[in-house]
Amino acid sequence: MAAPRLLVSNEGPVRLLLLNRPESKNSLDTELVSELGSALDAARRDPGVRAIVLSGEGGAFSSGVDLRSAASDIGNPERLAARLDGFHALIHAITGADQPVIAAVDGPAVGFGCDLALACDLRLASTAAYFQEKFVSIGLMPDGGGTFHLPRLIGLGRALEALLLGERLDAQRAEALGLVSRVLEPDELRDEALALARRLAEGPPRALAAIKHAARASLETSLAQALDRERQGQLALLATEDAREGVTAFLQRRPPVFSGR
């Protein structure tokens, strides 16, 4: 019996999703893309899931698209378009989720694997991690939001250098550029990612969702629009039980217990 391509588990309110094709450094074939899309949709719809961690088994995050499986689609525009739609659904699932999504990157995050990590809200990396938008080396361009996320994360000039040259950004360089929050030893990475996720899971889920979506939307809007979005979001949050609990706990000098209501 073949090993599952995707490992899904719960760590309390944290959903852990592990890409599990270590023989190909977790390259993404159509089956894994479909399974990951379904798992992300299930996680984002589950009220018991407060945070999501995405990582890979076998010392790799993801080496990107499985070119052996994709090669048969070259020359077939309809199948290529359908394949891209499946990949794009993953990006929308991550960015559209109310929960914070953390990428725990060990080893390569290359091509669409890099795009997948860039789409996440937070990134932790091991000392062995590297990020590489390698598309240009085979005559292509990023197709998973890399040209959108990378300039916003590290600036246009550095992003263009990485995109046009297709060179690696190792973990230390990624941390210096602000692409990752922390660099850890490989054997510490998953535990630290889960600890961060649990910390987020203890927070007020509706407030976290509002902050995430407002911050992402601000990249495309004016200050006036951002202020209006914050006004609407804050008024809605002020009517929640979590807000009352937060204020009460502050006044009583105790940790708040958020319910998501």
C-alpha angles and dihedrals in degrees: 000000000000119000115253115265092221128037115207124188141154125235097189106290092351121095112210117202117189123188105223113194098104093160088069097031088259096301114182118247123174093266094053092045090052093047093047091049091052092046093050091049091049092049095048091050095048111095089201092063110086099169138012129217119198119194143136139246127235100036097299136095097199135314090209131243117007096244093193091061093040096049093079090061095057107112092026106095095185094053091044091051091049090049091051091049089057092051092047090051088063092055092048091048091055098043093040096049115109089218123080111256119210124197114210102198120198119169119340126010097178134166110333087000087063091047090051091055092045091055092059119095096235133017130204119185137197121228087255095054126111136175122216132173092201099166095108091063090068096039097264140107132231112284104182102067097284093133088052103043104035098059089048093049102044106011132266099274097050091041092054090049090054094043099044097043097036090219127158124260105207121210096265093049091046090053092048090052093048094247092125130033098218141002117220140174112273093248091053099046102087095042091050092047091051091047090053091047092050090051090053090044089060090059128090104282097207092050092047090051092049092049093048095049094042092050092049093046091050090070089071102035143065127259090255091054091047091052091049091050090050091049093053093044095047094049090051092048093048088063094056130100089233091062091050090047091049094052093043092049091049092052091046091046095235134119113272121242109213121203102183092246 
